[in-house]
Amino acid sequence: MTRNFFYALPQLREAARQLSKDHQLPVEARARLVLSVADAAAGELAAGRPVALSTARESGSHSDAPVLAVTLEALRACQPLDITNLPLPAVATGPHCAIWRVPLPCAQAQGPDPDLDTNTGTDSGQLTPAEAQALNEELRAALARADVLAAEHRRLKHELAETNGGVLALYVQLEERDEQLRRAHGQVLRDLEDALRPQPMDIDGLELAVHYAPAEANAPTGGDLYDWFALPDGTLHITIVDALGHGVRSTRSALNVTHAVRTLALEGHPLQSILERTHEILMPFDPDLMATVLLARIDPRTGKVQLANGSHPPALLVRTDGTSEYLHLRGRGIGFPLPGSEELLDTEIDPDDVLILYTDGLTESRRDPVEGELRLVAAARELAGSPLAELPGALAAQMHTVMLHPDDTLALVIRRTHAAP
C-alpha cells in the first residue's frame, strides 16, 4: 500500500483520478470517487492542513471480485472528517480516517498497484490537459447516464399514460354498463309498477286521469299507490295510499292496504269503518306499517261524493265558477294510534267540476305545507280547463318548479261530465 500527502485540492483530485484510470475504473465510478475524496478533504485543505491518500487491493469472497480500497487520512484534523452525503459512500475507520471500497474490473483483479503520482496538477487551480480530458470524459458519462435516465423516464411516463388511458377506458365502460343495468333494472321495476297500478276506468258521467312519478328515476317503486273500482251499485270507489318509506318495501305496504280496503269495500263494510278495520287486519302481519289513506266514493249519476280520511292531505275541489275548496277531514292513518276517519264528508260535484286527490309529494315546497296548498290551488285554477288526460302531469310539472326535496308524487283527477241526452 502506498501513502502520499497532499496540500491542495487540484493535486488530490488529479491523484484520485489517475489511480482510478490506472485501475480502469468505469468513468461513473471514477467521477464519484474523485468528487467524494475532494469533498471529504476540502475542509482540511482549506485550513492549510495536509491529507494523506493511500490505495490497496483487498480480496473479496469466493463469489466477489477484488476491490480497490482508497483511504483518506486527515493528519492534523481538529474534528472528524465529514463523510455524509458523498456521491460515493465511505466508511469511517477512525475519527480522522475514511475508506472507499470500489469493485475492480476483472481485467485488474491481478494487476499492479502503481504508486500515486503527487506531481500532477498545480497549486494554481489550472487544469492540466490530462485532467481536462478526464473531466470531459466524466461529463460525457454523466450526460449519457442522464440521457438514459431521461429516456427511461419518458418510457415510464408513456407506459403510465397508456395504463391510465386503459384504466380510464375501463372505468368508462364500467360506468356505461352500470348505467345500462340501472336503466334495465328501472324499466323492470316500472313495468312491474305499471302492472300494479290500475288503468283509468271508462265510467259514464266521469273522466279519470292519473300521474305518478317516483322520487328517483332509477328506483321507480314507492309507497304512493291508488286503486279504483266500481261497487255493485255503480258507485266509484277510490283509494289513495302513501306508505312510509321508499322502494319495494313501501310498495308492498301500500299494496297490502289497497287490497285490504278493496276486500272490505266489496264485502259491503261502511266507508267510515274501513280504515279502522284495515289497521286491525294488517298490523299482525306488518307491525311496522305506517300509511296515510284517503277514501272517496263518487256516484257518477248524481255527482255525490263521500270522503273518509286517515292523516292524508285533503282533496281539492275546483268548481267551474272558479271557486275552490279543500275538503278537510279529521282522522288517523294505518299504523297510527286510534286509526280511522273520525267522520265522513259529503259533498257534490257538478258537471265540469274537477276533484283532485294527491299525495304530499305534490305539495311539499321550500317553505311550508300551507304554502304548497296555496300553490296547488293557483295551479289547479289555471289548468282546470286543460284536457283531463294532461291535467295531472301538468299540475305536477308546475308544482315541482319549487320543491323541498324529491318525493314520490301521485296526482289523480276526476271530472264530472254532462249527462248524455
Contacts in CASP RR format, 6 or more apart in sequence:
PFRMAT RR
TARGET T0000
AUTHOR 0000-0000-0000
METHOD contacts of the structure
MODEL  1
MTRNFFYALPQLREAARQLSKDHQLPVEARARLVLSVADAAAGELAAGRP
VALSTARESGSHSDAPVLAVTLEALRACQPLDITNLPLPAVATGPHCAIW
RVPLPCAQAQGPDPDLDTNTGTDSGQLTPAEAQALNEELRAALARADVLA
AEHRRLKHELAETNGGVLALYVQLEERDEQLRRAHGQVLRDLEDALRPQP
MDIDGLELAVHYAPAEANAPTGGDLYDWFALPDGTLHITIVDALGHGVRS
TRSALNVTHAVRTLALEGHPLQSILERTHEILMPFDPDLMATVLLARIDP
RTGKVQLANGSHPPALLVRTDGTSEYLHLRGRGIGFPLPGSEELLDTEID
PDDVLILYTDGLTESRRDPVEGELRLVAAARELAGSPLAELPGALAAQMH
TVMLHPDDTLALVIRRTHAAP
1 54 0 8 1.000
1 55 0 8 1.000
1 56 0 8 1.000
1 113 0 8 1.000
2 54 0 8 1.000
2 55 0 8 1.000
2 113 0 8 1.000
2 115 0 8 1.000
2 116 0 8 1.000
3 52 0 8 1.000
3 53 0 8 1.000
3 54 0 8 1.000
4 15 0 8 1.000
4 52 0 8 1.000
4 53 0 8 1.000
4 54 0 8 1.000
4 115 0 8 1.000
4 116 0 8 1.000
4 118 0 8 1.000
5 50 0 8 1.000
5 51 0 8 1.000
5 52 0 8 1.000
5 75 0 8 1.000
5 118 0 8 1.000
6 12 0 8 1.000
6 15 0 8 1.000
6 41 0 8 1.000
6 45 0 8 1.000
6 50 0 8 1.000
6 51 0 8 1.000
6 52 0 8 1.000
6 53 0 8 1.000
6 118 0 8 1.000
7 45 0 8 1.000
7 48 0 8 1.000
7 50 0 8 1.000
7 123 0 8 1.000
8 45 0 8 1.000
8 123 0 8 1.000
8 125 0 8 1.000
9 38 0 8 1.000
9 41 0 8 1.000
9 42 0 8 1.000
9 45 0 8 1.000
10 121 0 8 1.000
10 122 0 8 1.000
10 123 0 8 1.000
10 124 0 8 1.000
10 125 0 8 1.000
10 126 0 8 1.000
10 127 0 8 1.000
10 131 0 8 1.000
11 118 0 8 1.000
11 120 0 8 1.000
11 121 0 8 1.000
11 122 0 8 1.000
11 123 0 8 1.000
12 37 0 8 1.000
12 38 0 8 1.000
12 41 0 8 1.000
12 45 0 8 1.000
12 51 0 8 1.000
12 53 0 8 1.000
13 34 0 8 1.000
13 37 0 8 1.000
13 38 0 8 1.000
13 131 0 8 1.000
14 120 0 8 1.000
14 121 0 8 1.000
14 128 0 8 1.000
14 130 0 8 1.000
14 131 0 8 1.000
15 53 0 8 1.000
15 116 0 8 1.000
15 117 0 8 1.000
15 118 0 8 1.000
15 120 0 8 1.000
16 33 0 8 1.000
16 34 0 8 1.000
16 37 0 8 1.000
16 38 0 8 1.000
16 53 0 8 1.000
16 70 0 8 1.000
17 30 0 8 1.000
17 34 0 8 1.000
17 131 0 8 1.000
17 134 0 8 1.000
18 116 0 8 1.000
18 117 0 8 1.000
18 120 0 8 1.000
19 55 0 8 1.000
19 68 0 8 1.000
19 70 0 8 1.000
19 114 0 8 1.000
19 116 0 8 1.000
20 29 0 8 1.000
20 30 0 8 1.000
20 33 0 8 1.000
20 34 0 8 1.000
21 30 0 8 1.000
21 134 0 8 1.000
22 114 0 8 1.000
23 68 0 8 1.000
23 104 0 8 1.000
23 105 0 8 1.000
23 108 0 8 1.000
24 104 0 8 1.000
24 105 0 8 1.000
24 107 0 8 1.000
24 108 0 8 1.000
25 33 0 8 1.000
25 68 0 8 1.000
25 102 0 8 1.000
25 104 0 8 1.000
25 105 0 8 1.000
26 105 0 8 1.000
26 141 0 8 1.000
27 137 0 8 1.000
27 138 0 8 1.000
27 140 0 8 1.000
27 141 0 8 1.000
28 138 0 8 1.000
28 141 0 8 1.000
28 142 0 8 1.000
28 145 0 8 1.000
29 88 0 8 1.000
29 102 0 8 1.000
30 134 0 8 1.000
30 138 0 8 1.000
31 87 0 8 1.000
31 138 0 8 1.000
31 141 0 8 1.000
31 142 0 8 1.000
32 87 0 8 1.000
32 88 0 8 1.000
33 70 0 8 1.000
33 88 0 8 1.000
33 100 0 8 1.000
33 102 0 8 1.000
34 138 0 8 1.000
35 86 0 8 1.000
35 87 0 8 1.000
35 88 0 8 1.000
36 86 0 8 1.000
36 87 0 8 1.000
36 88 0 8 1.000
36 89 0 8 1.000
36 90 0 8 1.000
36 100 0 8 1.000
37 53 0 8 1.000
37 70 0 8 1.000
37 72 0 8 1.000
37 100 0 8 1.000
39 86 0 8 1.000
39 87 0 8 1.000
40 72 0 8 1.000
40 81 0 8 1.000
40 82 0 8 1.000
40 83 0 8 1.000
40 86 0 8 1.000
40 90 0 8 1.000
40 98 0 8 1.000
41 51 0 8 1.000
41 72 0 8 1.000
41 74 0 8 1.000
41 81 0 8 1.000
44 50 0 8 1.000
44 51 0 8 1.000
44 74 0 8 1.000
44 76 0 8 1.000
44 77 0 8 1.000
44 81 0 8 1.000
45 51 0 8 1.000
49 74 0 8 1.000
49 75 0 8 1.000
49 76 0 8 1.000
49 77 0 8 1.000
50 75 0 8 1.000
50 76 0 8 1.000
51 72 0 8 1.000
51 73 0 8 1.000
51 74 0 8 1.000
51 75 0 8 1.000
52 71 0 8 1.000
52 72 0 8 1.000
52 73 0 8 1.000
52 75 0 8 1.000
53 70 0 8 1.000
53 71 0 8 1.000
53 72 0 8 1.000
53 73 0 8 1.000
53 116 0 8 1.000
54 70 0 8 1.000
54 71 0 8 1.000
54 73 0 8 1.000
54 116 0 8 1.000
55 68 0 8 1.000
55 69 0 8 1.000
55 70 0 8 1.000
55 71 0 8 1.000
55 113 0 8 1.000
55 116 0 8 1.000
56 68 0 8 1.000
56 69 0 8 1.000
56 71 0 8 1.000
56 113 0 8 1.000
57 66 0 8 1.000
57 67 0 8 1.000
57 68 0 8 1.000
57 69 0 8 1.000
57 104 0 8 1.000
57 113 0 8 1.000
58 66 0 8 1.000
58 67 0 8 1.000
58 68 0 8 1.000
58 69 0 8 1.000
58 101 0 8 1.000
59 66 0 8 1.000
60 66 0 8 1.000
60 67 0 8 1.000
64 103 0 8 1.000
65 103 0 8 1.000
65 104 0 8 1.000
65 105 0 8 1.000
65 106 0 8 1.000
65 109 0 8 1.000
66 103 0 8 1.000
66 104 0 8 1.000
66 109 0 8 1.000
67 101 0 8 1.000
67 102 0 8 1.000
67 103 0 8 1.000
67 104 0 8 1.000
68 101 0 8 1.000
68 102 0 8 1.000
68 103 0 8 1.000
68 104 0 8 1.000
68 108 0 8 1.000
69 99 0 8 1.000
69 100 0 8 1.000
69 101 0 8 1.000
70 99 0 8 1.000
70 100 0 8 1.000
70 101 0 8 1.000
70 102 0 8 1.000
71 93 0 8 1.000
71 97 0 8 1.000
71 98 0 8 1.000
71 99 0 8 1.000
71 100 0 8 1.000
72 81 0 8 1.000
72 90 0 8 1.000
72 97 0 8 1.000
72 98 0 8 1.000
72 99 0 8 1.000
73 96 0 8 1.000
73 97 0 8 1.000
74 81 0 8 1.000
74 96 0 8 1.000
74 97 0 8 1.000
75 96 0 8 1.000
77 95 0 8 1.000
77 96 0 8 1.000
79 95 0 8 1.000
80 92 0 8 1.000
80 94 0 8 1.000
80 95 0 8 1.000
80 96 0 8 1.000
81 92 0 8 1.000
81 95 0 8 1.000
81 96 0 8 1.000
81 97 0 8 1.000
81 98 0 8 1.000
83 89 0 8 1.000
83 90 0 8 1.000
83 92 0 8 1.000
83 98 0 8 1.000
88 100 0 8 1.000
88 102 0 8 1.000
89 100 0 8 1.000
90 98 0 8 1.000
90 99 0 8 1.000
90 100 0 8 1.000
91 98 0 8 1.000
91 99 0 8 1.000
91 100 0 8 1.000
91 101 0 8 1.000
92 98 0 8 1.000
93 99 0 8 1.000
120 128 0 8 1.000
120 130 0 8 1.000
120 131 0 8 1.000
121 128 0 8 1.000
121 131 0 8 1.000
122 128 0 8 1.000
127 135 0 8 1.000
182 218 0 8 1.000
183 218 0 8 1.000
185 218 0 8 1.000
186 217 0 8 1.000
186 218 0 8 1.000
186 219 0 8 1.000
186 220 0 8 1.000
189 219 0 8 1.000
189 220 0 8 1.000
189 221 0 8 1.000
189 248 0 8 1.000
190 220 0 8 1.000
192 221 0 8 1.000
193 212 0 8 1.000
193 220 0 8 1.000
193 221 0 8 1.000
193 222 0 8 1.000
193 251 0 8 1.000
196 225 0 8 1.000
196 251 0 8 1.000
196 255 0 8 1.000
197 210 0 8 1.000
197 212 0 8 1.000
197 225 0 8 1.000
197 226 0 8 1.000
198 226 0 8 1.000
198 227 0 8 1.000
198 228 0 8 1.000
198 229 0 8 1.000
200 208 0 8 1.000
200 209 0 8 1.000
200 210 0 8 1.000
201 208 0 8 1.000
201 228 0 8 1.000
201 229 0 8 1.000
201 230 0 8 1.000
201 236 0 8 1.000
203 230 0 8 1.000
203 236 0 8 1.000
203 300 0 8 1.000
204 300 0 8 1.000
204 420 0 8 1.000
205 300 0 8 1.000
205 301 0 8 1.000
205 416 0 8 1.000
205 417 0 8 1.000
205 419 0 8 1.000
206 236 0 8 1.000
206 298 0 8 1.000
206 300 0 8 1.000
206 414 0 8 1.000
206 415 0 8 1.000
206 416 0 8 1.000
206 417 0 8 1.000
207 388 0 8 1.000
207 414 0 8 1.000
207 415 0 8 1.000
207 416 0 8 1.000
207 417 0 8 1.000
208 228 0 8 1.000
208 388 0 8 1.000
208 412 0 8 1.000
208 413 0 8 1.000
208 414 0 8 1.000
209 388 0 8 1.000
209 389 0 8 1.000
209 390 0 8 1.000
209 391 0 8 1.000
209 392 0 8 1.000
209 412 0 8 1.000
209 413 0 8 1.000
210 226 0 8 1.000
210 392 0 8 1.000
210 410 0 8 1.000
210 411 0 8 1.000
210 412 0 8 1.000
210 413 0 8 1.000
211 392 0 8 1.000
211 393 0 8 1.000
211 395 0 8 1.000
211 396 0 8 1.000
211 409 0 8 1.000
211 410 0 8 1.000
211 411 0 8 1.000
211 412 0 8 1.000
212 224 0 8 1.000
212 408 0 8 1.000
212 409 0 8 1.000
212 410 0 8 1.000
212 411 0 8 1.000
213 396 0 8 1.000
213 408 0 8 1.000
213 409 0 8 1.000
214 220 0 8 1.000
214 221 0 8 1.000
214 222 0 8 1.000
214 246 0 8 1.000
214 408 0 8 1.000
215 222 0 8 1.000
215 246 0 8 1.000
215 406 0 8 1.000
215 407 0 8 1.000
215 408 0 8 1.000
216 246 0 8 1.000
216 406 0 8 1.000
219 246 0 8 1.000
219 247 0 8 1.000
221 246 0 8 1.000
221 247 0 8 1.000
221 248 0 8 1.000
221 250 0 8 1.000
221 251 0 8 1.000
222 243 0 8 1.000
222 245 0 8 1.000
222 246 0 8 1.000
222 247 0 8 1.000
222 248 0 8 1.000
222 250 0 8 1.000
222 251 0 8 1.000
222 254 0 8 1.000
222 408 0 8 1.000
223 241 0 8 1.000
223 242 0 8 1.000
223 243 0 8 1.000
223 244 0 8 1.000
223 245 0 8 1.000
223 246 0 8 1.000
223 247 0 8 1.000
223 250 0 8 1.000
223 251 0 8 1.000
223 253 0 8 1.000
223 254 0 8 1.000
223 291 0 8 1.000
223 408 0 8 1.000
224 241 0 8 1.000
224 242 0 8 1.000
224 243 0 8 1.000
224 254 0 8 1.000
224 359 0 8 1.000
224 361 0 8 1.000
224 408 0 8 1.000
224 409 0 8 1.000
224 410 0 8 1.000
225 240 0 8 1.000
225 241 0 8 1.000
225 243 0 8 1.000
225 251 0 8 1.000
225 254 0 8 1.000
225 255 0 8 1.000
225 257 0 8 1.000
225 258 0 8 1.000
225 410 0 8 1.000
226 238 0 8 1.000
226 239 0 8 1.000
226 240 0 8 1.000
226 241 0 8 1.000
226 258 0 8 1.000
226 357 0 8 1.000
226 410 0 8 1.000
226 412 0 8 1.000
227 238 0 8 1.000
227 239 0 8 1.000
227 241 0 8 1.000
227 258 0 8 1.000
227 261 0 8 1.000
227 262 0 8 1.000
228 236 0 8 1.000
228 237 0 8 1.000
228 238 0 8 1.000
228 239 0 8 1.000
229 236 0 8 1.000
229 237 0 8 1.000
229 262 0 8 1.000
229 265 0 8 1.000
229 266 0 8 1.000
230 236 0 8 1.000
230 237 0 8 1.000
231 237 0 8 1.000
231 265 0 8 1.000
231 266 0 8 1.000
231 297 0 8 1.000
232 266 0 8 1.000
234 299 0 8 1.000
234 300 0 8 1.000
235 297 0 8 1.000
235 298 0 8 1.000
235 299 0 8 1.000
235 300 0 8 1.000
236 296 0 8 1.000
236 297 0 8 1.000
236 298 0 8 1.000
236 299 0 8 1.000
236 300 0 8 1.000
237 262 0 8 1.000
237 265 0 8 1.000
237 295 0 8 1.000
237 296 0 8 1.000
237 297 0 8 1.000
238 295 0 8 1.000
238 296 0 8 1.000
238 297 0 8 1.000
238 298 0 8 1.000
238 357 0 8 1.000
238 412 0 8 1.000
238 414 0 8 1.000
239 257 0 8 1.000
239 258 0 8 1.000
239 261 0 8 1.000
239 262 0 8 1.000
239 293 0 8 1.000
239 294 0 8 1.000
239 295 0 8 1.000
240 293 0 8 1.000
240 294 0 8 1.000
240 295 0 8 1.000
240 296 0 8 1.000
240 312 0 8 1.000
240 357 0 8 1.000
240 358 0 8 1.000
240 359 0 8 1.000
240 410 0 8 1.000
240 412 0 8 1.000
241 254 0 8 1.000
241 257 0 8 1.000
241 258 0 8 1.000
241 291 0 8 1.000
241 292 0 8 1.000
241 293 0 8 1.000
242 254 0 8 1.000
242 291 0 8 1.000
242 292 0 8 1.000
242 293 0 8 1.000
242 312 0 8 1.000
242 359 0 8 1.000
242 360 0 8 1.000
242 408 0 8 1.000
242 410 0 8 1.000
243 250 0 8 1.000
243 251 0 8 1.000
243 253 0 8 1.000
243 254 0 8 1.000
243 257 0 8 1.000
243 289 0 8 1.000
243 290 0 8 1.000
243 291 0 8 1.000
244 250 0 8 1.000
244 253 0 8 1.000
244 289 0 8 1.000
244 290 0 8 1.000
244 291 0 8 1.000
246 408 0 8 1.000
253 286 0 8 1.000
253 289 0 8 1.000
253 291 0 8 1.000
254 291 0 8 1.000
256 282 0 8 1.000
256 285 0 8 1.000
256 286 0 8 1.000
256 289 0 8 1.000
257 278 0 8 1.000
257 282 0 8 1.000
257 289 0 8 1.000
257 291 0 8 1.000
257 293 0 8 1.000
257 334 0 8 1.000
260 277 0 8 1.000
260 278 0 8 1.000
260 281 0 8 1.000
260 282 0 8 1.000
261 274 0 8 1.000
261 278 0 8 1.000
261 293 0 8 1.000
261 295 0 8 1.000
264 274 0 8 1.000
264 277 0 8 1.000
264 278 0 8 1.000
265 271 0 8 1.000
265 274 0 8 1.000
269 277 0 8 1.000
271 295 0 8 1.000
271 297 0 8 1.000
271 306 0 8 1.000
271 308 0 8 1.000
271 344 0 8 1.000
272 308 0 8 1.000
272 340 0 8 1.000
272 341 0 8 1.000
272 343 0 8 1.000
272 344 0 8 1.000
274 295 0 8 1.000
274 308 0 8 1.000
275 293 0 8 1.000
275 295 0 8 1.000
275 308 0 8 1.000
275 310 0 8 1.000
275 331 0 8 1.000
275 333 0 8 1.000
275 334 0 8 1.000
275 339 0 8 1.000
275 340 0 8 1.000
275 341 0 8 1.000
276 339 0 8 1.000
276 340 0 8 1.000
278 293 0 8 1.000
278 334 0 8 1.000
278 339 0 8 1.000
279 333 0 8 1.000
279 334 0 8 1.000
279 335 0 8 1.000
279 339 0 8 1.000
279 340 0 8 1.000
282 289 0 8 1.000
282 334 0 8 1.000
283 289 0 8 1.000
283 335 0 8 1.000
289 334 0 8 1.000
289 335 0 8 1.000
290 333 0 8 1.000
290 334 0 8 1.000
290 335 0 8 1.000
290 336 0 8 1.000
291 333 0 8 1.000
291 334 0 8 1.000
291 335 0 8 1.000
292 310 0 8 1.000
292 311 0 8 1.000
292 312 0 8 1.000
292 313 0 8 1.000
292 333 0 8 1.000
292 359 0 8 1.000
292 360 0 8 1.000
293 309 0 8 1.000
293 310 0 8 1.000
293 311 0 8 1.000
293 312 0 8 1.000
293 333 0 8 1.000
293 334 0 8 1.000
294 307 0 8 1.000
294 308 0 8 1.000
294 309 0 8 1.000
294 310 0 8 1.000
294 312 0 8 1.000
294 313 0 8 1.000
294 315 0 8 1.000
294 357 0 8 1.000
295 307 0 8 1.000
295 308 0 8 1.000
295 309 0 8 1.000
295 341 0 8 1.000
296 305 0 8 1.000
296 306 0 8 1.000
296 307 0 8 1.000
296 315 0 8 1.000
296 355 0 8 1.000
296 357 0 8 1.000
297 305 0 8 1.000
297 306 0 8 1.000
297 307 0 8 1.000
298 304 0 8 1.000
298 305 0 8 1.000
298 349 0 8 1.000
298 355 0 8 1.000
298 414 0 8 1.000
299 305 0 8 1.000
300 416 0 8 1.000
301 419 0 8 1.000
302 348 0 8 1.000
303 348 0 8 1.000
303 349 0 8 1.000
303 350 0 8 1.000
303 416 0 8 1.000
304 346 0 8 1.000
304 347 0 8 1.000
304 348 0 8 1.000
305 346 0 8 1.000
305 347 0 8 1.000
305 348 0 8 1.000
305 349 0 8 1.000
305 355 0 8 1.000
306 344 0 8 1.000
306 345 0 8 1.000
306 346 0 8 1.000
307 315 0 8 1.000
307 327 0 8 1.000
307 329 0 8 1.000
307 344 0 8 1.000
307 345 0 8 1.000
307 347 0 8 1.000
308 329 0 8 1.000
308 340 0 8 1.000
308 341 0 8 1.000
308 344 0 8 1.000
308 345 0 8 1.000
309 329 0 8 1.000
309 330 0 8 1.000
309 331 0 8 1.000
309 341 0 8 1.000
309 345 0 8 1.000
310 329 0 8 1.000
310 331 0 8 1.000
310 332 0 8 1.000
310 333 0 8 1.000
310 334 0 8 1.000
310 336 0 8 1.000
310 339 0 8 1.000
310 340 0 8 1.000
310 341 0 8 1.000
311 331 0 8 1.000
311 332 0 8 1.000
311 333 0 8 1.000
311 336 0 8 1.000
312 333 0 8 1.000
312 359 0 8 1.000
313 358 0 8 1.000
313 359 0 8 1.000
313 360 0 8 1.000
313 363 0 8 1.000
313 369 0 8 1.000
313 373 0 8 1.000
314 326 0 8 1.000
314 327 0 8 1.000
314 328 0 8 1.000
314 329 0 8 1.000
315 326 0 8 1.000
315 327 0 8 1.000
315 355 0 8 1.000
315 356 0 8 1.000
315 357 0 8 1.000
316 324 0 8 1.000
316 325 0 8 1.000
316 326 0 8 1.000
316 327 0 8 1.000
316 355 0 8 1.000
316 356 0 8 1.000
316 358 0 8 1.000
316 373 0 8 1.000
316 376 0 8 1.000
316 377 0 8 1.000
316 380 0 8 1.000
317 324 0 8 1.000
317 325 0 8 1.000
317 326 0 8 1.000
317 327 0 8 1.000
317 347 0 8 1.000
317 349 0 8 1.000
317 353 0 8 1.000
317 354 0 8 1.000
317 355 0 8 1.000
317 356 0 8 1.000
318 324 0 8 1.000
318 353 0 8 1.000
318 354 0 8 1.000
318 355 0 8 1.000
318 356 0 8 1.000
318 377 0 8 1.000
318 380 0 8 1.000
318 381 0 8 1.000
318 384 0 8 1.000
319 350 0 8 1.000
319 353 0 8 1.000
320 350 0 8 1.000
320 351 0 8 1.000
320 352 0 8 1.000
320 353 0 8 1.000
322 381 0 8 1.000
322 384 0 8 1.000
324 377 0 8 1.000
324 380 0 8 1.000
324 381 0 8 1.000
326 373 0 8 1.000
327 345 0 8 1.000
327 347 0 8 1.000
328 345 0 8 1.000
329 341 0 8 1.000
329 342 0 8 1.000
329 343 0 8 1.000
329 344 0 8 1.000
329 345 0 8 1.000
330 341 0 8 1.000
330 342 0 8 1.000
330 343 0 8 1.000
331 340 0 8 1.000
331 341 0 8 1.000
331 342 0 8 1.000
332 338 0 8 1.000
332 339 0 8 1.000
332 340 0 8 1.000
333 339 0 8 1.000
333 340 0 8 1.000
349 355 0 8 1.000
349 414 0 8 1.000
349 416 0 8 1.000
350 416 0 8 1.000
351 416 0 8 1.000
351 417 0 8 1.000
351 418 0 8 1.000
351 419 0 8 1.000
352 415 0 8 1.000
352 416 0 8 1.000
352 417 0 8 1.000
352 418 0 8 1.000
353 415 0 8 1.000
353 416 0 8 1.000
354 380 0 8 1.000
354 384 0 8 1.000
354 391 0 8 1.000
354 413 0 8 1.000
354 414 0 8 1.000
354 415 0 8 1.000
355 413 0 8 1.000
355 414 0 8 1.000
355 415 0 8 1.000
356 376 0 8 1.000
356 380 0 8 1.000
356 395 0 8 1.000
356 411 0 8 1.000
356 412 0 8 1.000
356 413 0 8 1.000
357 411 0 8 1.000
357 412 0 8 1.000
357 413 0 8 1.000
357 414 0 8 1.000
358 376 0 8 1.000
358 409 0 8 1.000
358 410 0 8 1.000
358 411 0 8 1.000
358 412 0 8 1.000
359 408 0 8 1.000
359 409 0 8 1.000
359 410 0 8 1.000
360 369 0 8 1.000
360 407 0 8 1.000
361 407 0 8 1.000
361 408 0 8 1.000
361 409 0 8 1.000
361 410 0 8 1.000
362 376 0 8 1.000
362 395 0 8 1.000
362 396 0 8 1.000
362 399 0 8 1.000
362 409 0 8 1.000
362 410 0 8 1.000
362 411 0 8 1.000
363 369 0 8 1.000
363 372 0 8 1.000
363 373 0 8 1.000
363 375 0 8 1.000
363 376 0 8 1.000
363 399 0 8 1.000
364 372 0 8 1.000
364 403 0 8 1.000
364 404 0 8 1.000
364 405 0 8 1.000
364 407 0 8 1.000
365 371 0 8 1.000
365 372 0 8 1.000
365 375 0 8 1.000
365 402 0 8 1.000
365 403 0 8 1.000
365 404 0 8 1.000
366 402 0 8 1.000
366 403 0 8 1.000
366 404 0 8 1.000
372 399 0 8 1.000
375 399 0 8 1.000
375 402 0 8 1.000
376 395 0 8 1.000
376 399 0 8 1.000
379 395 0 8 1.000
379 398 0 8 1.000
379 399 0 8 1.000
380 395 0 8 1.000
382 398 0 8 1.000
383 391 0 8 1.000
383 394 0 8 1.000
383 395 0 8 1.000
383 398 0 8 1.000
384 391 0 8 1.000
385 391 0 8 1.000
386 394 0 8 1.000
388 413 0 8 1.000
388 415 0 8 1.000
391 413 0 8 1.000
392 411 0 8 1.000
392 412 0 8 1.000
392 413 0 8 1.000
393 411 0 8 1.000
395 411 0 8 1.000
395 413 0 8 1.000
396 409 0 8 1.000
396 411 0 8 1.000
400 409 0 8 1.000
END
